[in-house]
Amino acid sequence: MLDSDLADLYDVAVKVLLQAVKRNLKRFPEDFMFQLNSQEAEALRSQFVTLKKGRGQHRKYLPYVFTEQGVAMLSSVLNSERAIEVNILIMRAFVKLREMIASHKDLAKRLDELENKYDSQFKVVFDAIRQLMTPPVVKKKKIGFMREKD
């Protein structure tokens, strides 16, 4: 999660959140928190269509990203009722996400077991189920003006 998103959730300024982290830097190794490079930050910035105008409206430094473990560690750094409530909700969201991923893997495993158990007469059925399990490929339409080729 981005530092700015976490700051919004915790109802603190990004500067305050990062200041608390930097005071406890030993608690945040590279696999808990890392800073985006300039290309990643630019790609992220281009995702937001509108930018605020005016002096001081843009970030001066590259944003930090926190992993699940980093978010959990924030609860020990930010010690407020709001931080505790938000941390619990975020951890529950991560658990739900893992459960969803695991259930999908379990379903694929069960399907393989059933396919091995029954003969080829059900192959069409298993293939159809597999097709339904795979997410559809979404083609992005190009926007803008197209030049005619000579």
N, C-alpha and C positions, 0 to 999 in steps of 0.2 A: 504494500500500500504506500502511496505517496505521502511524504511528510505533510503536505498541505491538506490532504484529505483527513489524515489523522488529527491534525491541529483543529480542523473544523469539527470533527467528531468530539474531541476532548474539550472543545470550546476555549482554546488558547491560541495565541498567535504562533505562527510557524517559528518565529525567532525564539519564543519562550520554550517551545518543544525541543528545538535543536540545542538550545543552551543547556537544558536539563540533560540531554543525551551526551553532550560534550563534557559535561561535568562528571559523567559516569561512563566514559568511553570504554573502559575495560569490560563493561557489561554487554557491549555491542560489537562482537567480532564481525568479520566480513560476511559470514553466512546469516547474520541477523539484520544487517543494515549495510547498504552500499550507496555510493553516489553515482548518479547517471553521468555518462560522458556527454560532451556537447552535441554529438550526433543524435543520441537517444533523447536528450532534452529537446532538441529542435524538432524531432519527429513527434514527440509528445505535444509540444506547443502547437504544431501544425494541425493537431487533432481538434483543437479548440478554434472554432471558426472566427469568433470575434475576440478581439483583444481590447483591453481597457486602454483609453488614451490618457495621456498626462504623465508628468514626471513622477517617478516613484511607483508606478503602477505595475511594473514588471519585476521579476525576480532578478536580483543581482548575482546570486550564486546558483550553481546547479542543484537541482532537487535531490533529496535522499529518498530511498525506497526501503521499506521495512518488510522483512519476511514474517512469516507466522511467529517464529521464535522471537523476532525483534519486537513485534507488537506485544507479545506476552511479557517481554522484559520491560517494556514501557510502564507497565503497572507498578513496578518497583521504583521507577524513576519519577513518575508523575503520581504524587500521592494526594488524590482528591476523590471525593465521592463520585464525581462525574467520570473520572479516569477509570475507577473500578467498574462502574456500570457499563461503560463503553467497552472495556476490555472483555468483560464477560460476554457481551453480545458478539464481539468480533470472534472470540474463541469458539462460540457456538456456531457461528457461520462457517468457520474453517472445518469444524467437525462435520457439519452437514455436507459440505462439499466433498470431504473425504469419503463419507458414507455413500454419496451418490456415485462417485467414481468406483468404489469397491463393488457396489451392487451391479454396476454395468459389467465389470469384469466377471463377477459371479454368474451373471446371466449368459455371457459368452462361453464360459467354462461348461455350464450345464448343457448348453446347446451342443457343444462339441461331444460331450458324453452321450447325449441322446442320439446324435448322428452316428457315432461309432456303434451304438447298441442296435440300431435298426438298420435294415438293408437299404439298398439304393432306391427302393420305391418311394421313400420319403425325401429323397435328395432335393426335389423341387421345392418341397415345403421348407426345408432347412435353408435353402438358398434364398427363398423369399423372406424368411425371418431375418436372415443376415442383412439383406438389403434394407429392411425396415430399421435395423439397429444402427446402420451407418448413417451419419449425418449427411444431409444433402450438400453438394458443392454449390456454393453461391457465386455466380459470375458477377464481377463488378462491372458496371457500365462506365465507360469513359465519358467524362463530361468536358465541355468546352467546345471550341471550334475545331472542325476537322478540315485540314487542307486537302484540296483535290490533288490527286497524283497526276503527274504529266504523262 
